[in-house]
Amino acid sequence: MHEGDGPAVVHVSNMHYTPETLVIDAGTTVEWVFDDGPIAHNVVGVSENSPPDFASPMIAQDTWSYTFESPGEYEYICSEHPQKTGVIVVEEP
C-alpha cells in the first residue's frame, strides 16, 4: 500500500496493525489510530536503523504520529504483544 496525497494511517485494532506494511515517501507523517477497546498497545521500532524516538507510549484509545525523514525499512512491534508486527517502507520522494 502506497500513500500518495492522502493521510498515512495505520489502524491498531483486533490485535493487528492494518496495514501491516505501509509504503510512504520520506518526510511523511504516519498516524497510528489506537482502537482496541481497553487493550493498550504501542509502537516500538526494532530495526537496526530505527531512531530512538520511534517509540510510542502504551495507548488504548487515541492516536500517535511519527514523521519518517530518512529512506529505509522500519520494522516495529508492540512491546506487550511482540507477535504483532508492522513495517514502514520509506522511499525517496
N, C-alpha and C positions, 0 to 999 in steps of 0.2 A: 504494500500500500504506500503510495507516494502522496504526500500532502503538498499540493501546489499553492494556490492562493488562499485556501480555507484554513481553518484552525487545525493545529496538530494536537489531537486529543487522544488520550489513552484512558479507557474506562477500567476501573478497578472494581469488579463485582464478581459474584459467584466463584470466588477463589481463583480468578484469572485476570490477566491483563489483556484487554482487547483494543486494538490488535496486538498480537504478541510481537510482531515485527513492524516497525514504522520507519519509512524512509523519508528523510527531510533534507532540506538544504541547510548548509552552515548558516548560523545566525538566527535560526528558527527557534521559537519557544514552544516547548511541549507542555501541555497541561494534563495532569493526571486527575481524573474525576473519581473520587473515592465514594462508593455507594454499595457497601456490602453489609447493610444492617448494622448490628452492634459490633461486628468483627473489624478490628483495626488492622491495617496493613501499612507497609511503607515501600519506598523505592530506594534501593541501595545499589550503587554501581559496583560491579565486581570485575570489570575488565581491567587489565593492566594499565590501560591509558585513561581510566576513569578519574576525573578530577575529584579531590577530596570532598568538595561541596555538593557532589552529585549524590545526595542522600536526604530523603525527606524524613520528617518526624512520623510517628505512628498516627494514622488517621483512619477514622471510621466513616465519617460523613463530611467531606469538604473537598477542596482542590489544592494542588501543589503544582508549581511550574518550575521549569528549568530551561535555560537558553543554552543551546549547543553551538559553540563558536568554531570548534575545530572538526574537520572531517575525520571519520573513523567509525568503528562499530563499538557501541557502548552497551554491554550486556548488564542486566540488572535483575535483582531478586527482591522478594520480601524477606527480611531477616527472620521473621517469625514463621514463615511458610516457604522455605527455600525451594520447594518443588515448583513454586510459582515464579516463572521467569519471563523476561522480555528483552527485546533488543531494539535500540535506536540506531539506525544507519544514517550517518551524516555525510552528505556529499557536497562537493563544491557547487555553488550556485551556477 
